Amino acid sequence: MTRSMRICLLLVLNAALVAGRAVAEEPGTASAEVPATTPLGSGPYPAVMEVDPGLPTHTLYHPADLQASGQLPVVVWGNGACWNAGNSFRWFLSDISSYGYLVIALGPIVAKPVPVRAQSMTPMPASTATATGAAKLPPPATHSSQLIDAMNWAIAANSRPGSPFFHRLDTAAIAVMGQSCGGAQAIEASADPRVRTTVIWNSGLFRQPTSMAGGKPLTKSDLNRLHAPTAYISGDAEDIAFANANDDFDFIKHIPLFRAYGRGVLHSGTYGDRNGGEFAGIAVAWLNWQLKGDARTRLMFVGPDCGLCVNPHWVVRSKNLH
């Protein structure tokens, strides 16, 4: 296959992974008006949202038909601004789940989640781009330890007779993800040896210690505790976390690492787009590669002609990635 043919194939693959997300509906709808039992997502297993009585502090996203979707890897999620609202990123998380994942987000389902509107909402004030600014925020409503709680709950549910997830989860395939403040939570929780991959969205650590994630004070040295393939995805220089993500990428030397940012994308990403927009397509591709061993989606990230590399909307860097 010639280089030009390969690039054409990767562009088609890239388009396919985000297909079905641009639907004739107002972008950025928070989906609060859609009943939790309404299956959502562009994948083959449309997902519902619920709170399990055994984990009332979190929100679950899972395929409506658990018998059809096979064993589900587990994705735990920290919200932007460390919100305590598990349905605040519903479009994005439903779409991921619809490709065969159990997603567990911090916070219960609330009546009026903060709307994550595409390109119009900054989850955290611009002043929080420094550790000093972040320290002036109120205490976080959620904490890094709750991501560990989610992992523990999923593993227990997989082993408990009578659980709807009994022997339906792949508990050896766990991902930790989070946006903005939730990204800092994900960094802290990713020291857990059970984590197979981490994705940090619109986030990165400060050079000064920060307790914004609700756990221990975090510094750049905590990045050395990451032990699995990790991706940093953000907007461009208008994203308040852009410099933090770049700095983390430069600091980390010891693990497979991917860094990409979208041109013209703000701190609010595409989470509020119907089916999560481009960010959901990237999330599904990365998770399918890292947790399901999908060689096809690996092509989105690896090599000079990778799917995102040849997409003019994206700027990509990587290290130790094979």
Protein Blocks (a to p, Z undefined) as FASTA:
>chain_A
ZZklmmmmmmmmmmmmmgoklccddehiaolmpcfklcgdjbfbdcdddddfklmmbccd
ddfblmlnopadddddddehhiabfklmmmmmmmmmmnopacddehiddfbdcdddehia
cfbafklmpmklmmmpccdfbdfklmmmmmmmmmmmmmmghiakgokacfkbccdddehj
lmmmmmmmmmpmkbmbdcdehiaddfbdcfklopacddfklmmmpcbdcddddddfklmk
lmmmmmmmmmpmkbccdddddehiafklmmlpghhijmlmmmmmmmmmmmnopaklmmmm
gojkbfklmmmkbccddehiZZ
